[in-house]
């Protein structure tokens, strides 16, 4: 039963020595990493670990074998045989004999490449949205500032022609502000699709 669970498990499982050498691997792990058993037996996990993940994984593995920690779980990257990168959720734990002597570590690997790609895409979308939102908010300052200034000017004018001209400029600035706000709401992807912002005709009244 143990043999069947090891070989037919849907996740990658391996016995790993303290130096990082692969002692035993199941078919799921070979599929995830892209190497066959014989190839992995001639490698250590450090050989195919992404450089940016090596220090943390090495530190945790050392703590595991020294008994400082009972187990650990990290997300890390391996280089597959074809040079591509696979993200895995790695869980490491120790196996000891009856006397307490460390025999090897058990590594369990789950392929999370698709999930990481989705996360990175989401981060990219959020960052892009934030940049666009900031730019739109910046553009909105100009027409609003114009409205404030023109309104103060309008209040001090007595000539009807001048007041009519200023009134037109205020309306123009209001329409521009409304267009920018619409763009901002579309970027925000409002969940309430029934919320609509329609253009309004604005008239300045004495």
C-alpha positions as CSV (number, residue, x, y, z in Angstrom):
1,X,0.0,0.0,0.0
2,X,2.8,2.4,0.9
3,X,4.5,1.6,-2.4
4,X,1.3,2.2,-4.4
5,X,0.7,5.5,-2.5
6,X,4.2,6.7,-3.4
7,X,4.1,5.7,-7.0
8,X,0.6,6.6,-7.9
9,X,0.3,9.8,-5.9
10,X,-0.9,12.8,-7.8
11,X,1.7,15.0,-6.2
12,X,5.5,14.7,-6.5
13,X,7.2,12.8,-3.7
14,X,10.9,12.2,-3.1
15,X,13.3,11.0,-0.5
16,X,16.1,13.5,-0.2
17,X,19.5,13.1,1.5
18,X,21.1,15.8,3.7
19,X,23.4,16.9,0.9
20,X,20.5,17.4,-1.4
21,X,20.8,14.3,-3.5
22,X,17.6,12.6,-4.7
23,X,17.3,9.1,-3.1
24,X,14.0,8.1,-4.5
25,X,11.4,9.9,-6.7
26,X,7.9,9.0,-7.9
27,X,6.6,9.4,-11.4
28,X,4.6,12.6,-10.5
29,X,7.7,14.4,-9.4
30,X,9.6,13.4,-12.6
31,X,6.7,14.8,-14.6
32,X,6.7,18.0,-12.7
33,X,10.4,18.6,-12.9
34,X,10.9,17.1,-16.4
35,X,13.7,14.7,-15.5
36,X,13.5,10.9,-15.4
37,X,14.6,9.0,-12.3
38,X,18.1,8.1,-13.5
39,X,18.8,11.8,-14.4
40,X,17.7,13.0,-11.0
41,X,19.8,10.5,-9.1
42,X,22.8,12.2,-10.7
43,X,21.7,15.6,-9.5
44,X,21.0,17.4,-6.3
45,X,18.0,19.6,-5.8
46,X,20.3,22.6,-5.6
47,X,21.5,21.9,-9.2
48,X,18.1,22.7,-10.6
49,X,16.8,25.3,-8.1
50,X,16.3,28.8,-9.4
51,X,19.2,31.0,-8.0
52,X,16.8,33.4,-6.4
53,X,15.2,30.6,-4.3
54,X,18.4,28.7,-3.4
55,X,19.4,30.6,-0.3
56,X,16.1,30.3,1.5
57,X,15.5,26.7,0.6
58,X,19.1,25.8,1.6
59,X,18.7,27.6,4.9
60,X,15.4,25.8,5.7
61,X,16.7,22.4,4.6
62,X,19.7,22.9,7.0
63,X,17.4,23.8,9.8
64,X,15.3,20.8,9.1
65,X,18.2,18.3,9.2
66,X,19.6,19.9,12.3
67,X,16.3,19.5,14.1
68,X,15.7,23.3,14.5
69,X,12.4,23.0,12.7
70,X,10.1,19.9,12.2
71,X,9.0,20.8,8.7
72,X,8.8,23.7,6.3
73,X,6.7,24.8,3.3
74,X,7.8,27.3,0.6
75,X,7.0,28.3,-3.0
76,X,10.0,27.9,-5.2
77,X,11.1,27.5,-8.8
78,X,12.9,24.6,-10.5
79,X,14.6,24.6,-13.9
80,X,13.2,21.8,-15.9
81,X,15.3,19.7,-18.3
82,X,14.1,21.8,-21.3
83,X,15.2,25.1,-19.5
84,X,11.7,26.2,-18.7
85,X,10.7,27.2,-15.1
86,X,8.2,25.3,-13.0
87,X,6.8,26.8,-9.8
88,X,6.1,24.3,-7.0
89,X,4.7,24.4,-3.5
90,X,7.4,22.4,-1.6
91,X,6.8,20.7,1.8
92,X,9.8,19.2,3.5
93,X,9.8,16.9,6.6
94,X,12.1,14.5,8.2
95,X,12.1,10.7,8.6
96,X,14.0,9.2,11.5
97,X,14.7,5.7,12.7
98,X,13.6,4.3,16.1
99,X,16.7,5.7,17.8
100,X,16.0,9.2,16.5
101,X,18.7,9.1,13.8
102,X,17.8,11.1,10.7
103,X,17.4,8.9,7.7
104,X,16.3,11.3,5.0
105,X,13.8,14.1,4.2
106,X,10.5,13.7,2.5
107,X,9.8,16.3,-0.1
108,X,6.3,16.8,-1.5
109,X,5.9,19.0,-4.6
110,X,2.7,20.4,-6.1
111,X,2.9,22.2,-9.5
112,X,1.5,25.7,-9.0
113,X,2.9,27.3,-12.2
114,X,-0.6,28.2,-13.5
115,X,-1.6,29.8,-10.2
116,X,1.6,31.8,-10.1
117,X,1.1,33.0,-13.7
118,X,-2.4,34.1,-12.8
119,X,-1.2,35.9,-9.7
120,X,1.5,37.7,-11.8
121,X,-1.0,38.7,-14.4
122,X,-3.3,40.1,-11.7
123,X,-0.5,42.1,-10.2
124,X,0.3,43.5,-13.6
125,X,-3.3,44.5,-14.2
126,X,-3.6,46.1,-10.8
127,X,-0.4,48.1,-11.3
128,X,-1.5,49.2,-14.7
129,X,-4.9,50.2,-13.3
130,X,-3.2,52.2,-10.6
131,X,-1.0,54.0,-13.1
132,X,-4.0,54.9,-15.3
133,X,-6.1,56.0,-12.3
134,X,-3.3,58.2,-11.1
135,X,-3.0,59.8,-14.5
136,X,-6.7,60.4,-14.9
137,X,-6.9,61.9,-11.4
138,X,-4.0,64.2,-12.4
139,X,-5.9,65.2,-15.5
140,X,-9.0,65.9,-13.5
141,X,-7.3,68.6,-11.5
142,X,-7.0,71.0,-14.4
143,X,-10.7,71.3,-15.3
144,X,-11.8,71.4,-11.7
145,X,-9.3,74.2,-11.0
146,X,-10.6,76.0,-14.0
147,X,-14.2,75.7,-12.8
148,X,-13.3,77.1,-9.4
149,X,-11.3,80.1,-10.9
150,X,-14.0,80.8,-13.5
151,X,-16.8,80.7,-11.0
152,X,-15.0,83.3,-8.8
153,X,-14.5,85.4,-11.9
154,X,-18.2,85.0,-12.9
155,X,-19.4,86.3,-9.5
156,X,-17.4,89.5,-9.9
157,X,-18.6,90.3,-13.4
158,X,-21.5,92.7,-14.2
159,X,-21.2,92.7,-18.0
160,X,-23.8,90.3,-19.4
161,X,-21.7,89.3,-22.4
162,X,-18.7,88.6,-20.2
163,X,-20.8,86.6,-17.8
164,X,-22.2,84.6,-20.8
165,X,-18.7,83.9,-22.0
166,X,-17.5,82.7,-18.6
167,X,-20.6,80.6,-18.3
168,X,-19.7,78.8,-21.5
169,X,-16.2,78.1,-20.3
170,X,-17.5,76.7,-17.0
171,X,-19.9,74.4,-18.9
172,X,-17.0,73.3,-21.1
173,X,-14.8,72.5,-18.1
174,X,-17.7,70.6,-16.4
175,X,-18.2,68.4,-19.5
176,X,-14.5,67.7,-19.6
177,X,-14.5,66.7,-15.9
178,X,-17.5,64.5,-16.5
179,X,-15.7,62.7,-19.4
180,X,-12.7,62.1,-17.2
181,X,-14.8,60.8,-14.4
182,X,-16.5,58.4,-16.8
183,X,-13.1,57.1,-17.9
184,X,-12.2,56.6,-14.2
185,X,-15.3,54.7,-13.4
186,X,-14.8,52.4,-16.4
187,X,-11.2,51.7,-15.3
188,X,-12.5,50.8,-11.9
189,X,-14.9,48.3,-13.5
190,X,-17.8,49.0,-11.3
191,X,-19.8,45.9,-10.2
192,X,-23.0,47.8,-10.3
193,X,-23.6,48.0,-14.1
194,X,-26.8,49.9,-13.5
195,X,-24.9,52.9,-12.3
196,X,-24.6,55.2,-15.2
197,X,-23.2,58.7,-15.4
198,X,-25.0,60.8,-18.1
199,X,-24.0,64.1,-19.6
200,X,-25.9,67.0,-18.2
201,X,-26.4,70.5,-19.5
202,X,-25.2,73.0,-17.0
203,X,-26.5,76.5,-16.9
204,X,-25.2,79.2,-14.7
205,X,-28.0,81.2,-13.1
206,X,-27.6,84.6,-11.4
